Each structure stands twice: as structure tokens, then as C-alpha cells.
Amino acid sequence: MSETTVAPPRWTAPRWTAWAAWAAFLALFIQGVVAIELTPERLVRGVGNLGDFLARAFPPDTGGLDAIGWAMLETLNIAIVGVSVGVVLSVPFALLAARNTSPHPLVRSLVRLMIATMRTIPDLIWALIFVVAVGLGPLAGVLAIVLDTIGFAARFFAERIEEVRPGPSEALSSTGAGRLSVIGGAILPETFASMTATSLYSVEKAIRSAVTLGLVGAGGIGVELAASMRLFQYDRAAMIILVILLVVIAFERLSASIRQRVL
């Protein structure tokens, strides 16, 4: 008996909405290329300027390593304090945003909107807002990282809480345990490893963010980098960039090692 051959589905023309979307994308792309004024002359001039920067940046200036080290330490302080506070605050946000732990759908929707807002606004914008609010310095950077961390971590915490198996929670509930006891005894222990991994990613993200926040006056090594670039001290800027690179790579390796042991 011969097997029945199933004919492949016929090709169907895309809907007009798909054509409209592609046309809009193409129009925006062309408009973007025109807006950036991409010309061969600018590219050639840019290559020359980059070569001049590299020639003046190397060898890096090692004379101010003590000041650079203290600025890098301040950056690490901003990142660690901001992430620690942000991760702790992310847990209640996540519990209120998760479907299986939120007390009411309206509360869940409002908290998810707050998390989305904190995640959508870039940390650089938060830093500018807090510089206006509390002045220049590390405090503005810490507050910016706190909100950015909540927007990043609370979302993943909530998704992981929703994926928790209902069995342990139902077993605790059947013994008469309250909502808080179920959360503390069944839900949070099962999500601990995932939350730890997300928190470590938040630390890596915060260190990179803390560097850029200094460019707008929120403290840290970004202030030193911005000053060096404005004063055309490219050799000092190169030293700062190398220090940043080494610290970020070291923390990424440490974070990866911890995740391997936890997960």
C-alpha cells in the first residue's frame, strides 16, 4: 500500500498590513540613512580622527592610577549598593505582579505598569532626573540603578514565580498556612536559584551602567573619563578605559562561576 502524499501548502500573498509594515520600515530606514548624513568623505575623515585618537592614547598614562582606582571603587560602590537595594525591593514588586501571588488583578496590572515604566526609561535618564533632584554625586547614581534594577529584576522574578509548581503551595495551604507562609515556605525557596542568577546579571549590568552614569554627573569613574575626553587627555582616557575593561571582565567571570555553582 502506497503512502499518501501530502501536498505542501500553497503560498499565500502577504496581507496589506504586512506590506504596509514593510513599507514603513523601509521608509524609516531610508530616512535614517539620510538623517545621519553618511558620506564617503565623513567616513574617511572619521578614520583619520580615530587614528589620531589612538596615536595620542597609547601608551596609556599610568601616572594617575591612584585617582582612577578610587573613582573605580566609587563606581563599584554605586553599582553594588544600587543593585542590593533594587533586588530586595524587586521581590515584593514581583510578588504583587505575579499571577499566582498577587492579591487582586487590578494590583497586578498597576504593579506591572510600574515595573514596565522603570524598565522602559533608560538608566541615563533616571540619572539625569536624580541629579536634578538630589544634586551631583553618587547618590543620584545609586537611585538610578535602584529603579533600573527593579525594572529589570522584578520582571524576571515575577515570571519565575508564575512558573512555580502548585503542588508545594497547595500542600501548605491544605495545612491551614496563610498566604505569607505559603510564599515564604514554598514559592520563594523554589525560585531562589533563578533569582540569584538574575541578581548576578543585575550586578554585571549595573557596573556597566554606573560607568556611563558618571558622564552626567552621577559619580564614579565616568566623571574622570568625561573630564579626560573634554581636556583631550586621551592617554589618561585610555588608562581609564583599560581599568573599566579589566574590572568588568573580572566581575563577569566571578558572576559566571557563582551561577555555575548555584544553578
C-alpha positions as CSV (number, residue, x, y, z in Angstrom):
1,M,0.0,0.0,0.0
2,S,1.5,3.3,-1.0
3,E,1.7,6.1,1.5
4,T,-0.5,9.2,0.9
5,T,1.5,12.2,-0.2
6,V,0.5,15.4,1.4
7,A,0.9,18.4,-0.9
8,P,2.8,21.3,0.6
9,P,0.6,24.3,1.5
10,R,0.1,26.8,-1.3
11,W,1.9,30.2,-1.0
12,T,-0.4,32.9,0.1
13,A,0.2,36.6,-0.6
14,P,1.0,38.7,2.4
15,R,-1.8,40.8,3.7
16,W,-1.9,44.6,3.1
17,T,-0.9,45.2,6.7
18,A,2.3,43.3,6.2
19,W,3.1,45.3,3.0
20,A,2.3,48.5,4.9
21,A,4.6,47.4,7.8
22,W,7.5,46.7,5.4
23,A,6.9,49.9,3.6
24,A,7.0,51.9,6.8
25,F,10.2,50.1,7.9
26,L,11.9,50.8,4.6
27,A,10.8,54.4,4.7
28,L,12.2,54.8,8.2
29,F,15.4,53.1,7.2
30,I,16.0,55.3,4.2
31,Q,15.1,58.4,6.3
32,G,17.6,57.3,9.0
33,V,20.4,56.8,6.4
34,V,19.7,60.3,5.0
35,A,19.5,61.9,8.5
36,I,22.9,60.6,9.7
37,E,24.5,62.1,6.6
38,L,26.5,59.1,5.7
39,T,29.0,60.1,3.1
40,P,32.4,58.6,2.0
41,E,34.1,61.9,3.0
42,R,32.8,61.7,6.6
43,L,34.0,58.0,6.8
44,V,37.4,58.8,5.5
45,R,37.7,61.8,7.9
46,G,36.4,59.6,10.8
47,V,39.1,57.0,10.1
48,G,41.7,59.7,10.2
49,N,40.4,61.2,13.5
50,L,40.3,57.7,15.0
51,G,43.9,57.1,14.1
52,D,44.8,60.4,15.7
53,F,43.0,59.4,18.9
54,L,44.7,56.0,19.0
55,A,48.1,57.6,18.4
56,R,47.6,60.1,21.3
57,A,46.0,57.5,23.6
58,F,48.9,54.9,23.5
59,P,50.8,54.3,25.6
60,P,48.2,54.9,28.3
61,D,49.1,57.3,31.1
62,T,49.8,55.4,34.3
63,G,50.6,58.4,36.4
64,G,47.1,58.9,37.9
65,L,46.3,55.3,38.7
66,D,45.5,56.1,42.4
67,A,42.8,58.6,41.4
68,I,41.5,56.2,38.8
69,G,41.4,53.4,41.3
70,W,39.4,55.5,43.9
71,A,37.0,56.5,41.1
72,M,36.6,52.9,40.1
73,L,35.9,51.9,43.7
74,E,33.2,54.6,43.9
75,T,31.7,53.1,40.7
76,L,31.6,49.7,42.3
77,N,30.1,51.1,45.4
78,I,27.3,52.8,43.4
79,A,26.6,49.5,41.5
80,I,26.7,47.2,44.5
81,V,24.6,49.4,46.7
82,G,22.1,50.2,44.0
83,V,21.7,46.6,42.9
84,S,21.4,45.3,46.5
85,V,18.6,47.7,47.3
86,G,17.0,47.2,43.9
87,V,17.0,43.4,44.2
88,V,15.5,43.5,47.7
89,L,12.7,45.8,46.5
90,S,12.2,43.7,43.4
91,V,10.9,40.8,45.5
92,P,7.7,42.5,46.7
93,F,7.2,44.0,43.3
94,A,7.5,40.6,41.7
95,L,5.1,39.0,44.3
96,L,2.5,41.7,43.6
97,A,3.0,41.3,39.8
98,A,2.9,37.5,39.6
99,R,-0.5,36.0,38.7
100,N,-0.4,33.3,41.5
101,T,0.7,35.6,44.3
102,S,-0.9,39.0,43.5
103,P,-3.9,39.8,45.8
104,H,-6.0,41.3,43.1
105,P,-5.9,41.6,39.2
106,L,-6.0,45.4,39.5
107,V,-3.0,45.4,41.8
108,R,-1.2,43.1,39.4
109,S,-1.9,45.4,36.5
110,L,-0.8,48.5,38.3
111,V,2.4,46.9,39.6
112,R,3.3,45.5,36.2
113,L,2.8,49.0,34.7
114,M,5.2,50.4,37.3
115,I,7.8,47.8,36.5
116,A,7.4,48.4,32.8
117,T,7.9,52.1,33.3
118,M,11.0,51.6,35.4
119,R,12.4,49.2,32.8
120,T,11.5,51.4,29.7
121,I,13.1,54.6,30.9
122,P,16.9,54.3,30.4
123,D,19.1,54.5,33.4
124,L,20.8,57.5,32.0
125,I,17.5,59.4,32.0
126,W,16.9,58.3,35.6
127,A,20.4,59.6,36.5
128,L,19.6,63.0,34.9
129,I,16.3,63.2,36.9
130,F,18.0,62.3,40.2
131,V,20.9,64.7,39.5
132,V,18.3,67.5,39.4
133,A,16.5,66.1,42.4
134,V,19.4,65.3,44.8
135,G,22.3,67.1,43.1
136,L,25.6,65.8,41.6
137,G,27.3,62.8,43.1
138,P,27.0,59.1,43.8
139,L,23.5,59.3,45.4
140,A,22.0,60.1,42.1
141,G,23.7,57.1,40.5
142,V,22.6,54.8,43.3
143,L,18.9,55.9,43.0
144,A,19.1,55.5,39.2
145,I,20.5,52.0,39.5
146,V,17.8,51.0,42.1
147,L,15.0,51.9,39.7
148,D,16.7,50.3,36.7
149,T,17.4,47.1,38.7
150,I,13.7,46.9,39.9
151,G,12.6,47.2,36.3
152,F,15.0,44.5,35.1
153,A,14.9,42.0,38.0
154,A,11.2,42.3,39.1
155,R,10.0,41.3,35.7
156,F,12.1,38.0,35.7
157,F,11.3,37.4,39.3
158,A,7.6,37.6,38.6
159,E,7.8,35.3,35.6
160,R,9.7,32.7,37.6
161,I,7.2,32.9,40.4
162,E,4.4,32.2,38.0
163,E,6.3,29.1,36.8
164,V,6.4,27.6,40.3
165,R,4.7,24.2,40.6
166,P,1.4,24.5,42.5
167,G,1.9,21.2,44.5
168,P,4.0,22.5,47.4
169,S,1.9,25.6,47.7
170,E,-1.3,23.6,47.8
171,A,0.1,21.2,50.3
172,L,1.0,24.1,52.7
173,S,-2.4,25.7,52.1
174,S,-4.2,22.4,53.0
175,T,-2.5,22.5,56.4
176,G,-4.0,25.9,57.1
177,A,-0.9,28.0,56.3
178,G,-1.6,31.6,55.4
179,R,-0.6,33.4,52.2
180,L,2.7,34.7,53.6
181,S,3.6,31.3,55.0
182,V,3.0,29.7,51.5
183,I,5.1,32.4,49.8
184,G,8.0,32.0,52.3
185,G,7.8,28.2,52.6
186,A,7.1,27.1,49.1
187,I,7.4,29.8,46.4
188,L,10.5,31.7,47.4
189,P,12.7,28.7,48.1
190,E,11.9,27.2,44.7
191,T,12.7,30.4,42.9
192,F,15.9,31.2,44.9
193,A,18.4,29.8,42.4
194,S,16.8,31.6,39.5
195,M,16.6,34.9,41.4
196,T,20.2,34.6,42.4
197,A,21.2,34.2,38.8
198,T,19.1,37.2,37.8
199,S,20.6,39.2,40.6
200,L,24.1,38.4,39.4
201,Y,23.2,39.6,35.9
202,S,21.9,42.7,37.5
203,V,25.3,43.3,39.1
204,E,27.1,43.0,35.8
205,K,24.6,45.3,34.2
206,A,24.8,47.8,37.0
207,I,28.6,48.1,36.8
208,R,28.4,49.0,33.1
209,S,25.6,51.4,33.8
210,A,27.4,53.0,36.7
211,V,30.3,53.9,34.4
212,T,28.1,55.7,31.9
213,L,26.1,57.4,34.7
214,G,29.2,59.3,35.7
215,L,29.1,61.0,32.3
216,V,26.1,63.0,33.5
217,G,27.5,63.8,36.9
218,A,26.2,60.8,38.9
219,G,29.6,60.0,40.4
220,G,32.1,57.3,39.7
221,I,34.8,56.8,37.1
222,G,32.6,58.1,34.3
223,V,33.3,61.6,35.7
224,E,37.0,61.0,35.3
225,L,36.5,59.7,31.8
226,A,34.4,62.6,30.7
227,A,36.9,65.1,32.1
228,S,39.8,63.4,30.3
229,M,38.0,63.4,27.0
230,R,37.0,67.0,27.3
231,L,40.6,68.0,28.1
232,F,41.9,65.9,25.2
233,Q,43.9,63.8,27.7
234,Y,43.5,60.7,25.5
235,D,46.3,58.8,27.2
236,R,44.6,59.2,30.5
237,A,41.3,58.2,29.0
238,A,42.8,55.1,27.5
239,M,44.1,54.1,31.0
240,I,40.6,54.6,32.4
241,I,39.0,52.5,29.7
242,L,41.5,49.7,30.4
243,V,40.7,49.7,34.1
244,I,37.0,49.6,33.3
245,L,37.5,46.7,30.9
246,L,39.5,44.7,33.4
247,V,37.0,45.2,36.2
248,V,34.0,44.4,34.1
249,I,35.7,41.2,32.8
250,A,36.7,40.2,36.3
251,F,33.1,40.6,37.6
252,E,31.7,38.7,34.6
253,R,34.0,35.8,35.3
254,L,33.2,35.8,39.0
255,S,29.4,36.0,38.3
256,A,29.6,33.1,35.8
257,S,31.5,31.0,38.4
258,I,28.9,31.7,41.1
259,R,26.0,30.9,38.7
260,Q,27.5,27.6,37.8
261,R,27.6,26.6,41.5
262,V,24.1,27.9,42.3
263,L,22.2,26.6,39.3
